[in-house]
Amino acid sequence: RDYRHRLLEEFWGSEWPTVEQDLREMRKLGANVVRLHLQFASFMDAPNRPNRLNLARLERLARLAEELGLYLDITGLGSYRVKDIPPWYSKLSEREHWVAQAGFWEAVASTCAGRPGVFAYNLMNEPIVSGESRPAGVWVHPNELGGLHYVEFINLEPAGRQRPDIARQWVRQMTQAIRKHDRRHLVTVGIMTGGMKFPHPEEVAGFPPSKLAAEVDYISVHLYPEKGMLDAAIDTLARFKTSKPLVLEETYPLNCGVPEFSAFLARSRGIANGWLGFYWGQTPEQLQGSILPAEKRTHDWLELFQSINPNRLK
């Protein structure tokens, strides 16, 4: 059971007891921030018509987080399942697309502005700026993982603009939409690195941190160290360091062993100001003794998370 995926499914109704239990388990493990993925189609019924039912469910979840001493990293504008993308959304022009996305953030921010259980708004999970013309209506990146598309383009035409300028304009418009209702909570955007073999991983997505820092409250990086490339991983992370705090918003021993990942986390402490890993819906006790490689890795990761985490409940 993939907790991250179940959250993005927005199982708020009959599955509420499971969601509540998983949040409690994460709190016991020592988490203080939980990342929540909101799908655009679940919160916008039309370009200017938010889904009030799901907004109410979002507020309910924020209240639960407050009760448990957790904070939500609300990541928005997800289009992870192509089949769920409304046809009207794909057909919008860039200007209209951005207006609809700003409407999403206005709705979310107006719902969550008074909720202390919110840590931050992440404008989008791994957006990318296209430097070339793309087919009309194809906003999601073709790469998929388990049938899900985590990367989305914010433009289909560069139209003579530089990629960082497009990124800044988009971030500014989304942030302004949030600030109409919420001037308290932090704003960031999840930046993918594209791997550690690129000469300039900080520029792969078109969101270079040096140009983005003025527009956000902190820099969010998604980075998975690769086996035998610890120095490269640290170098990649350091490239995202700016005058703003730096958070490793996605990291996990996906491409290396847990001992090497532990070394990466230790060395990253001089660069990063926060770390978010993964919880797949099973506790270390439930995974104990499993011979499945993925489950053993998750068990070892959760054991590591607890051993190095000062937030763990005693």
FENNOR-V506668 format. One record per residue. NEAR is the number of other C-alpha atoms within 8 Angstrom. D_CENTER is the distance of its C-alpha to the mean C-alpha in Angstrom with 1 decimal. Layout:
near=NEAR d_center=D_CENTER
near=NEAR d_center=D_CENTER
This chain:
near=6 d_center=18.9
near=8 d_center=15.2
near=10 d_center=13.7
near=12 d_center=10.2
near=7 d_center=12.0
near=10 d_center=14.4
near=11 d_center=12.1
near=10 d_center=10.9
near=7 d_center=14.6
near=7 d_center=15.2
near=10 d_center=18.2
near=8 d_center=19.4
near=5 d_center=23.1
near=6 d_center=25.1
near=8 d_center=22.2
near=9 d_center=21.8
near=7 d_center=23.8
near=7 d_center=21.5
near=11 d_center=18.4
near=9 d_center=20.4
near=8 d_center=21.7
near=10 d_center=18.4
near=10 d_center=17.2
near=9 d_center=20.6
near=9 d_center=20.4
near=10 d_center=17.2
near=14 d_center=19.0
near=9 d_center=22.0
near=11 d_center=20.2
near=13 d_center=19.4
near=11 d_center=15.8
near=9 d_center=15.5
near=10 d_center=11.8
near=9 d_center=10.1
near=9 d_center=6.6
near=11 d_center=7.6
near=11 d_center=6.8
near=13 d_center=9.7
near=13 d_center=11.7
near=11 d_center=13.8
near=10 d_center=17.0
near=9 d_center=16.9
near=13 d_center=16.9
near=12 d_center=19.2
near=10 d_center=22.5
near=7 d_center=23.8
near=9 d_center=22.9
near=8 d_center=24.2
near=7 d_center=24.1
near=11 d_center=21.3
near=10 d_center=21.4
near=7 d_center=22.9
near=6 d_center=22.9
near=9 d_center=19.1
near=12 d_center=18.7
near=9 d_center=21.3
near=9 d_center=19.5
near=8 d_center=16.3
near=11 d_center=18.7
near=8 d_center=20.3
near=8 d_center=17.2
near=14 d_center=16.7
near=10 d_center=20.4
near=9 d_center=20.1
near=13 d_center=17.4
near=11 d_center=20.0
near=7 d_center=22.8
near=9 d_center=21.1
near=9 d_center=20.2
near=13 d_center=16.4
near=14 d_center=13.9
near=14 d_center=10.9
near=13 d_center=7.5
near=13 d_center=7.6
near=14 d_center=5.0
near=14 d_center=8.0
near=12 d_center=10.3
near=12 d_center=9.5
near=14 d_center=12.6
near=9 d_center=12.1
near=9 d_center=15.7
near=9 d_center=18.2
near=4 d_center=20.9
near=7 d_center=19.2
near=10 d_center=18.8
near=7 d_center=21.7
near=6 d_center=24.4
near=7 d_center=24.8
near=9 d_center=21.2
near=10 d_center=21.7
near=8 d_center=25.1
near=10 d_center=24.1
near=6 d_center=24.9
near=9 d_center=22.4
near=7 d_center=23.7
near=8 d_center=23.6
near=10 d_center=20.1
near=11 d_center=18.9
near=9 d_center=21.1
near=10 d_center=19.7
near=10 d_center=16.1
near=12 d_center=17.4
near=12 d_center=19.2
near=13 d_center=16.1
near=12 d_center=14.8
near=12 d_center=18.4
near=10 d_center=18.6
near=9 d_center=15.5
near=12 d_center=16.6
near=10 d_center=20.1
near=10 d_center=19.3
near=11 d_center=17.3
near=11 d_center=19.3
near=6 d_center=21.7
near=9 d_center=19.5
near=7 d_center=19.3
near=12 d_center=16.9
near=12 d_center=14.0
near=12 d_center=12.5
near=11 d_center=10.5
near=13 d_center=9.2
near=13 d_center=6.2
near=13 d_center=8.4
near=11 d_center=6.7
near=14 d_center=4.5
near=12 d_center=7.3
near=12 d_center=10.2
near=11 d_center=13.6
near=14 d_center=16.9
near=14 d_center=19.9
near=8 d_center=23.0
near=7 d_center=25.2
near=8 d_center=26.2
near=8 d_center=24.4
near=6 d_center=25.9
near=6 d_center=26.0
near=7 d_center=23.4
near=9 d_center=21.2
near=10 d_center=17.8
near=10 d_center=15.8
near=11 d_center=16.1
near=5 d_center=18.7
near=6 d_center=17.1
near=9 d_center=16.0
near=7 d_center=15.3
near=4 d_center=17.1
near=6 d_center=17.7
near=9 d_center=14.1
near=15 d_center=13.0
near=12 d_center=9.4
near=12 d_center=10.7
near=12 d_center=12.5
near=12 d_center=15.2
near=11 d_center=15.7
near=9 d_center=19.4
near=14 d_center=22.1
near=9 d_center=24.7
near=13 d_center=24.8
near=4 d_center=28.1
near=4 d_center=29.3
near=7 d_center=26.4
near=8 d_center=24.7
near=12 d_center=21.1
near=12 d_center=20.0
near=8 d_center=22.0
near=11 d_center=20.2
near=12 d_center=16.8
near=12 d_center=18.3
near=8 d_center=20.0
near=10 d_center=17.0
near=10 d_center=14.9
near=9 d_center=18.2
near=10 d_center=18.8
near=13 d_center=15.5
near=9 d_center=16.0
near=8 d_center=19.6
near=12 d_center=18.9
near=14 d_center=17.0
near=9 d_center=19.7
near=8 d_center=22.4
near=10 d_center=21.5
near=12 d_center=19.5
near=8 d_center=20.5
near=5 d_center=19.5
near=10 d_center=15.8
near=10 d_center=13.7
near=12 d_center=11.8
near=13 d_center=9.4
near=13 d_center=7.6
near=15 d_center=5.5
near=12 d_center=8.7
near=10 d_center=10.0
near=14 d_center=13.4
near=8 d_center=15.1
near=8 d_center=16.9
near=11 d_center=19.5
near=5 d_center=22.4
near=8 d_center=21.8
near=5 d_center=24.1
near=6 d_center=21.6
near=12 d_center=18.0
near=12 d_center=16.8
near=9 d_center=18.2
near=11 d_center=17.2
near=14 d_center=14.5
near=11 d_center=16.9
near=16 d_center=14.9
near=11 d_center=17.1
near=11 d_center=16.3
near=7 d_center=19.9
near=9 d_center=19.8
near=12 d_center=16.5
near=13 d_center=17.2
near=6 d_center=19.6
near=8 d_center=17.3
near=11 d_center=14.5
near=11 d_center=14.9
near=12 d_center=13.2
near=16 d_center=11.7
near=12 d_center=8.4
near=15 d_center=9.2
near=12 d_center=8.3
near=12 d_center=11.8
near=12 d_center=14.0
near=15 d_center=17.6
near=11 d_center=20.3
near=9 d_center=23.6
near=5 d_center=26.2
near=8 d_center=24.0
near=11 d_center=23.2
near=6 d_center=24.7
near=8 d_center=22.7
near=14 d_center=19.4
near=11 d_center=20.5
near=8 d_center=21.8
near=12 d_center=18.6
near=12 d_center=16.7
near=8 d_center=19.6
near=7 d_center=19.4
near=13 d_center=16.3
near=13 d_center=18.4
near=9 d_center=19.6
near=5 d_center=21.2
near=9 d_center=17.9
near=11 d_center=16.2
near=15 d_center=13.9
near=13 d_center=11.1
near=14 d_center=10.2
near=12 d_center=6.6
near=12 d_center=7.2
near=13 d_center=11.0
near=10 d_center=13.6
near=12 d_center=17.3
near=8 d_center=16.7
near=8 d_center=19.1
near=11 d_center=21.3
near=10 d_center=23.2
near=10 d_center=22.3
near=6 d_center=25.0
near=10 d_center=23.8
near=12 d_center=20.2
near=9 d_center=21.8
near=8 d_center=23.6
near=12 d_center=20.5
near=8 d_center=19.0
near=7 d_center=22.4
near=8 d_center=22.8
near=10 d_center=19.4
near=8 d_center=20.5
near=5 d_center=22.5
near=9 d_center=19.6
near=12 d_center=16.4
near=9 d_center=16.3
near=8 d_center=13.7
near=10 d_center=12.1
near=10 d_center=9.6
near=8 d_center=11.0
near=8 d_center=11.5
near=10 d_center=14.0
near=8 d_center=15.5
near=8 d_center=17.8
near=8 d_center=20.8
near=9 d_center=22.1
near=11 d_center=23.8
near=5 d_center=27.1
near=6 d_center=26.4
near=12 d_center=25.4
near=8 d_center=28.4
near=5 d_center=30.9
near=7 d_center=28.9
near=6 d_center=30.1
near=6 d_center=27.2
near=6 d_center=25.5
near=6 d_center=21.9
near=10 d_center=22.8
near=13 d_center=24.7
near=11 d_center=21.9
near=10 d_center=19.6
near=12 d_center=22.5
near=10 d_center=23.1
near=11 d_center=19.5
near=12 d_center=19.7
near=9 d_center=23.1
near=9 d_center=21.9
near=10 d_center=19.1
near=10 d_center=21.9
near=6 d_center=24.4
near=6 d_center=22.6
near=8 d_center=20.9
near=5 d_center=23.0
near=7 d_center=21.2
near=11 d_center=22.5
near=7 d_center=24.9
near=2 d_center=28.5
